[in-house]
Amino acid sequence: MRKISYLLLIIMIPVFVIADSVSFMGGQFRPRADSDIWETNFHNLILSKKDFNNTTWYFEWEHTRGRAGLVFGLASCLTRINTEYRDYEFGDGSPIQQTVTFKNVPFFVGLRLYPIPVGRRGILPFIGAGLEYVSWQWKQDGYFIDFSDANLPVYEGNYKKDSGSFGTFLDGGILLKFDRRYAIRLSAIYQFSRGDLEPIFLDFEPIDLSGLILIGGISFYY
């Protein structure tokens, strides 16, 4: 995973050199959460999909020419939730507690189209698409119930899968550009990817890493 991340950074050095704008943005990541590791935890623990809607930060470099742009973006979101089992507790009545961590760091490389050239001022819409590489982590630590045993024994554990996955993304939004060198950018990115949980989390299908990123911020042109 580290080798791929380093390779992506090396590949993108020319983009940093030729880029004519940089954007700093913040917003929210909303995971789709459509796989059995999510569903199992929503069922067993006091968790819901909304609990994982969390702050994300986004940085972007872009090289534009006319109505087209070459984009390199980097987002980051980390969610850590302390929770407990819904329907079970220890013999003394205390909760069976657990911590769930989800980290999502996607790298985006794509093309963007502007119906109105970026050099103009005003409200400039855009759409784009491309490839992504997601560095991710799914971690659960605390106390677990062994449902394969009729006695439902409780044991302490720490399970973590760090990995990386390739995927695709779509994006769209508007630029509010009233100055040659500055613009307000509002954007939505939908990323599509899955990651293999084996061999740490056995008998689970690939985790759904997809989700919607809603962001806004400022772009600087130079």
C-alpha positions as CSV (number, residue, x, y, z in Angstrom):
1,M,0.0,0.0,0.0
2,R,2.8,2.4,0.8
3,K,4.6,1.6,-2.4
4,I,1.4,2.5,-4.4
5,S,0.9,5.7,-2.5
6,Y,4.5,6.8,-3.2
7,L,4.1,5.8,-6.8
8,L,1.0,8.0,-7.1
9,L,2.8,10.9,-5.6
10,I,5.7,10.5,-8.0
11,I,3.4,10.2,-11.0
12,M,1.6,13.4,-9.9
13,I,4.7,15.6,-9.6
14,P,4.2,16.8,-13.2
15,V,0.7,17.8,-12.2
16,F,2.0,19.9,-9.3
17,V,4.4,21.6,-11.8
18,I,1.9,22.4,-14.5
19,A,-1.1,23.1,-12.2
20,D,-2.5,26.6,-12.5
21,S,-4.8,26.4,-9.5
22,V,-5.0,25.0,-6.0
23,S,-8.2,24.5,-3.9
24,F,-8.6,24.1,-0.2
25,M,-12.0,22.7,0.8
26,G,-13.9,21.1,3.7
27,G,-17.2,19.4,4.1
28,Q,-18.8,16.0,4.9
29,F,-18.3,12.4,3.8
30,R,-21.4,10.2,3.7
31,P,-20.6,6.5,3.2
32,R,-23.0,4.3,1.2
33,A,-22.2,1.4,3.7
34,D,-23.7,-1.3,1.4
35,S,-21.9,-4.5,2.5
36,D,-22.2,-7.1,5.2
37,I,-19.5,-5.7,7.6
38,W,-21.6,-2.5,7.8
39,E,-24.9,-4.3,8.1
40,T,-23.6,-6.8,10.8
41,N,-22.4,-3.9,13.0
42,F,-25.5,-1.8,12.5
43,H,-27.5,-4.9,13.6
44,N,-25.4,-5.9,16.6
45,L,-24.1,-2.6,17.9
46,I,-25.7,0.7,18.7
47,L,-24.6,2.2,15.4
48,S,-26.3,3.7,12.3
49,K,-25.1,4.9,8.9
50,K,-25.5,8.5,10.0
51,D,-23.0,8.0,12.8
52,F,-20.3,7.7,10.0
53,N,-21.2,11.0,8.3
54,N,-18.2,13.0,9.3
55,T,-16.0,16.0,8.4
56,T,-13.7,15.6,5.5
57,W,-10.9,17.8,4.2
58,Y,-10.1,18.1,0.5
59,F,-7.1,19.5,-1.4
60,E,-6.9,19.8,-5.2
61,W,-4.5,20.8,-7.9
62,E,-5.8,21.5,-11.4
63,H,-4.4,22.4,-14.8
64,T,-7.0,24.0,-17.1
65,R,-7.0,24.8,-20.7
66,G,-10.1,26.3,-22.3
67,R,-13.0,24.1,-21.3
68,A,-11.0,21.2,-19.9
69,G,-9.1,20.5,-16.7
70,L,-6.7,17.8,-15.5
71,V,-7.4,17.2,-11.7
72,F,-5.4,15.7,-8.9
73,G,-7.3,15.6,-5.5
74,L,-6.7,14.3,-2.0
75,A,-9.4,13.8,0.7
76,S,-9.2,12.6,4.2
77,C,-11.8,11.4,6.7
78,L,-11.5,9.6,10.0
79,T,-14.4,8.4,12.2
80,R,-14.0,6.7,15.5
81,I,-17.1,5.7,17.5
82,N,-17.4,4.2,21.0
83,T,-20.4,2.0,21.0
84,E,-21.9,-1.2,22.7
85,Y,-24.0,-4.2,21.9
86,R,-27.7,-3.5,21.5
87,D,-29.3,-6.5,23.1
88,Y,-26.5,-8.0,25.3
89,E,-24.7,-7.0,28.4
90,F,-22.3,-8.5,31.0
91,G,-23.7,-10.6,33.9
92,D,-23.4,-7.6,36.2
93,G,-25.5,-5.5,33.8
94,S,-22.7,-3.4,32.4
95,P,-22.5,-2.8,28.7
96,I,-20.3,-4.8,26.3
97,Q,-18.4,-2.0,24.7
98,Q,-16.4,-1.7,21.5
99,T,-14.7,1.0,19.4
100,V,-15.2,1.1,15.6
101,T,-12.8,3.1,13.5
102,F,-13.1,3.9,9.7
103,K,-10.5,5.8,7.9
104,N,-10.9,6.8,4.2
105,V,-8.1,8.7,2.3
106,P,-8.8,8.7,-1.4
107,F,-6.5,10.0,-4.1
108,F,-8.3,11.3,-7.3
109,V,-7.0,11.7,-10.8
110,G,-9.5,12.8,-13.4
111,L,-10.7,15.0,-16.2
112,R,-13.1,17.9,-15.8
113,L,-15.2,19.7,-18.4
114,Y,-16.4,23.4,-18.1
115,P,-19.2,24.5,-20.5
116,I,-18.0,28.0,-19.9
117,P,-14.1,28.5,-20.0
118,V,-12.5,28.9,-16.6
119,G,-10.8,32.1,-17.7
120,R,-14.1,33.9,-17.6
121,R,-15.9,35.4,-14.5
122,G,-19.3,34.5,-13.2
123,I,-21.0,31.2,-12.3
124,L,-19.1,28.4,-14.0
125,P,-20.5,24.8,-13.7
126,F,-18.4,21.8,-14.2
127,I,-18.6,18.0,-14.4
128,G,-15.8,15.4,-14.2
129,A,-14.8,11.8,-13.7
130,G,-11.7,9.7,-13.2
131,L,-9.9,7.1,-11.2
132,E,-9.2,6.9,-7.5
133,Y,-6.9,5.0,-5.1
134,V,-8.3,4.7,-1.5
135,S,-6.0,4.2,1.4
136,W,-8.4,2.9,4.1
137,Q,-8.6,1.3,7.5
138,W,-11.4,-0.7,9.3
139,K,-10.8,-1.4,13.0
140,Q,-12.8,-2.9,15.8
141,D,-11.4,-3.3,19.3
142,G,-13.0,-4.0,22.7
143,Y,-15.2,-6.9,23.6
144,F,-16.9,-9.3,21.2
145,I,-19.6,-11.9,21.5
146,D,-18.9,-15.3,19.9
147,F,-22.3,-16.1,18.3
148,S,-21.0,-19.4,17.0
149,D,-21.1,-20.7,20.6
150,A,-24.5,-21.3,22.1
151,N,-23.2,-20.0,25.5
152,L,-22.4,-16.6,23.8
153,P,-19.0,-16.2,25.5
154,V,-17.5,-12.6,25.5
155,Y,-13.8,-12.1,24.7
156,E,-11.5,-9.2,24.3
157,G,-10.1,-8.5,20.8
158,N,-8.5,-6.0,18.5
159,Y,-9.0,-6.4,14.7
160,K,-7.6,-4.0,12.2
161,K,-7.3,-4.1,8.4
162,D,-5.2,-1.5,6.6
163,S,-5.2,-1.6,2.9
164,G,-5.7,0.2,-0.4
165,S,-8.2,-0.2,-3.2
166,F,-8.7,1.2,-6.7
167,G,-12.0,2.7,-7.9
168,T,-13.7,5.4,-9.9
169,F,-15.4,8.7,-9.1
170,L,-17.8,11.3,-10.6
171,D,-17.9,14.9,-9.6
172,G,-19.7,18.1,-10.4
173,G,-20.3,21.6,-9.0
174,I,-19.9,25.3,-9.7
175,L,-17.3,27.9,-9.4
176,L,-18.3,31.4,-8.2
177,K,-15.6,33.3,-9.9
178,F,-15.7,37.1,-9.5
179,D,-12.0,37.7,-9.5
180,R,-9.3,36.5,-11.9
181,R,-7.2,34.9,-9.1
182,Y,-9.9,33.7,-6.6
183,A,-13.1,31.7,-6.7
184,I,-15.5,30.0,-4.3
185,R,-15.9,26.3,-5.3
186,L,-18.9,24.1,-4.3
187,S,-18.5,20.5,-5.3
188,A,-20.0,17.0,-4.9
189,I,-17.9,13.8,-5.5
190,Y,-19.2,10.3,-5.5
191,Q,-16.6,7.6,-5.2
192,F,-17.1,3.9,-6.1
193,S,-14.7,1.3,-4.5
194,R,-14.6,-1.8,-2.3
195,G,-11.8,-3.4,-0.3
196,D,-10.9,-6.9,0.8
197,L,-11.3,-7.6,4.5
198,E,-9.6,-11.0,4.5
199,P,-7.7,-12.4,6.3
200,I,-8.4,-10.2,9.4
201,F,-12.2,-10.3,9.1
202,L,-13.1,-13.8,8.0
203,D,-16.1,-14.7,6.0
204,F,-17.0,-11.1,5.1
205,E,-17.5,-9.8,1.6
206,P,-15.4,-6.8,0.4
207,I,-16.2,-3.7,2.5
208,D,-18.1,-1.0,0.7
209,L,-15.9,2.1,0.6
210,S,-18.2,4.1,-1.7
211,G,-19.8,7.4,-0.6
212,L,-20.7,11.0,-1.3
213,I,-18.4,13.9,-0.5
214,L,-20.0,17.3,-0.2
215,I,-17.4,20.1,0.0
216,G,-16.9,23.8,-0.4
217,G,-14.0,26.1,-0.2
218,I,-11.7,28.5,-2.1
219,S,-9.6,28.1,-5.2
220,F,-6.5,30.2,-6.0
221,Y,-5.4,30.7,-9.6
222,Y,-1.8,31.6,-10.4
